[in-house]
Amino acid sequence: MLFSDYIDDGPMWTGTGPREHRFEVTFEEAYVAPPNVMVSIAMWDSDTKTNQRMDISAEEITEAGFDLVFRTWGDSRVARVRANWIVIGSLPNEDDWELY
């Protein structure tokens, strides 16, 4: 679960205008270089009386992790969101060669 703002009247549920929620993801093992990250919405619960606006992305991607970022704006009321992510990249291997 990325957030559940309807439970405690959080900003995604009660606010208006630009709003953002960040979730820091830390990889179990660091990658050799910043990997490719794809994020998607797995569950979306919003008020039907307002426009449903949303943007989800991966930002600040490093070898160790990334920020999963959800944004909404205007009068949208988002109760809760669950997100999925997949990472594609090279992990270190004992057979890797390091020159110099």
N, C-alpha and C positions, 0 to 999 in steps of 0.2 A: 504494500500500500504506500503510495507516494505521499498522500495526505488524506485526511478525513475531517474537513473543516466544519461540517454541519453539526458535529457533536459538541464543539465548544465555541460555536459562532465565530470561527476563524475568518480571515480576510477574503479567502476565495468564495466563501458563502455569503458574507454580509457586506463586503466592500464593493466599491465601484471604481472605474478607471483602471489604469494599468496595475496589474498585480503579478507577482512572481513567487514561485516556490522552488527552492534548490535542495537537492538531495545529493550528498557526497557519496560516491561509490568508490570503494577501495578494492582493487583486485587481490585475489588470494596470493598471486605471485606476480612480480613485476615483469613486464614485457621488455624485449630488447630495445624497442623504439615505441613511440606512441602508436597504439593500434587503431584500426578503424572501428568505430562504434556506431551501431544502429539502435535507435530507441523507438518504441511504439506504445500506443495506449492499449492496455489489456482490459480496462474497465473504466467507464465514464459515467458518472451520476451527476446530473445537473437539473436545475429548475427548468420546467418547460414553458414558463411564462416570459422568459427572457431569451435573447439570442444566445446560441451556443458557440462561443468563440474560444479557440484554444490553439496553443503552439507548444510542441514538446521537442526538446533537442538535447544533444550532448555537447557540453562546453568544457573548456579547460582540460582537454584530454592530455594525459601524461602517461608515462610507462607504468605508473602506480595506480592510476584511477581517473575518474572524470566527475563532472557535475551533471546530474540529470536535472534539467530545468523545464518547468511547466509554467506557461504564461497564459493569462487571460486579460481581457480589457472590457471597457464599456460597462454595460449593466449585467453582464453574464454572472450567473450564480452557479458555482461549481461546488457540489457537496463533497465529492471524493473522486480520486483517480488512482488507478493501479497501472503501473508501467512495466514493460519488459524491455530487456536490452540484450544485445549479442555483441561480442567482441571478436574481431579477427586480427591476428597479429602473431609475430614470432616470439616464442618464449625461449629463454636461455637453455642451452644444452651443453652437457659436459664435453661433447665432441666439437663445439664451436672453436674456431681458431681466432686468436687475437694477435694481429701483427703489430709490432712496435708498441 
